């Protein structure tokens, strides 16, 4: 195994999955690609066109970048080779695109709330 894709939403479920990804990466000597994709939920739009203030959008993006960098730094402190990948859009779609774009990604380790 060359690379493991670890999608995170920075939740407790993701933290649990990260422990599994770390263990598997150590055993396989694999790299970890930490990915986070976010979007404004469709429910926020209602029936009217939705326009979020650019400053708020930038704050949300900056917060996500900061959190992602923190996860990557934590993995590096543990001696693993890790990179980050942040994008906007529908999470499952963006994560599938990330996995499809990199043939070295052979496994996806992610947490779940068990809702879907």
C-alpha positions in Angstrom: 0.0 0.0 0.0 1.5 3.3 -1.0 -1.0 6.0 0.2 -4.0 6.1 2.5 -6.7 8.8 2.0 -7.9 10.0 5.4 -10.9 12.3 5.0 -11.7 14.3 8.1 -14.5 16.6 9.3 -12.5 17.2 12.5 -15.1 15.3 14.6 -14.6 12.7 17.3 -15.4 10.0 14.7 -12.7 11.3 12.5 -10.2 11.3 15.4 -11.1 7.6 15.9 -10.5 6.9 12.2 -7.2 8.8 12.3 -5.9 6.3 14.9 -6.7 3.5 12.5 -5.2 5.2 9.5 -2.0 5.9 11.6 -1.7 2.2 12.6 -2.3 1.0 9.0 0.2 3.6 7.6 2.9 2.5 10.0 2.3 -1.2 9.2 2.4 -0.6 5.5 4.9 2.2 5.5 2.4 4.3 3.6 1.9 8.0 3.2 -1.3 9.6 4.5 -3.3 12.2 2.4 -5.5 14.1 4.8 -8.5 15.6 3.0 -11.2 17.9 4.0 -14.0 19.1 1.7 -16.7 21.6 2.8 -19.6 23.4 1.4 -22.5 25.6 2.6 -25.4 23.2 3.3 -28.3 23.3 0.8 -30.6 23.9 3.7 -29.0 27.3 4.2 -30.3 28.4 0.8 -34.0 28.0 1.4 -36.1 29.1 -1.5 -34.2 32.3 -2.0 -30.8 32.7 -3.7 -28.1 32.5 -1.0 -25.2 34.8 -0.9 -22.7 34.5 1.9 -20.6 37.6 2.7 -17.1 37.1 1.2 -15.5 37.8 4.6 -17.5 35.0 6.2 -16.6 32.6 3.4 -12.9 33.5 3.8 -13.1 33.0 7.6 -14.7 29.5 7.1 -12.0 28.6 4.5 -9.2 29.9 6.7 -10.5 27.9 9.7 -10.7 24.7 7.7 -7.2 25.2 6.3 -5.9 25.8 9.9 -7.6 22.7 11.2 -6.3 20.6 8.3 -2.8 21.9 8.8 -3.0 20.9 12.5 -3.9 17.3 11.6 -1.1 17.1 9.0 1.4 18.5 11.6 0.2 16.0 14.2 0.8 13.1 11.8 4.3 14.5 10.9 5.1 14.7 14.6 4.3 11.0 14.8 6.9 10.3 12.2 4.5 9.8 9.3 4.7 11.3 5.8 1.5 13.3 5.4 0.1 15.9 3.1 -3.2 17.9 3.2 -5.8 18.4 0.5 -8.6 20.9 1.1 -11.4 21.6 -1.3 -14.9 23.0 -1.5 -17.9 21.1 -2.8 -20.0 18.1 -2.0 -17.8 16.1 0.3 -18.3 12.6 -1.1 -17.9 13.8 -4.6 -14.7 15.8 -3.9 -13.2 12.9 -2.0 -14.0 10.5 -4.8 -12.2 12.9 -7.2 -9.2 13.0 -5.0 -9.0 9.2 -4.8 -9.5 8.9 -8.5 -6.8 11.5 -9.4 -4.1 9.7 -7.4 -3.5 6.1 -8.4 -1.2 5.6 -5.4 -4.2 5.9 -3.1 -5.2 2.4 -2.4 -7.3 2.7 0.8 -9.7 5.2 2.3 -10.0 5.3 6.1 -12.8 7.5 7.4 -15.1 7.8 10.4 -18.8 7.6 10.4 -21.7 8.7 12.5 -23.7 5.7 11.3 -26.5 7.9 9.9 -26.0 7.2 6.2 
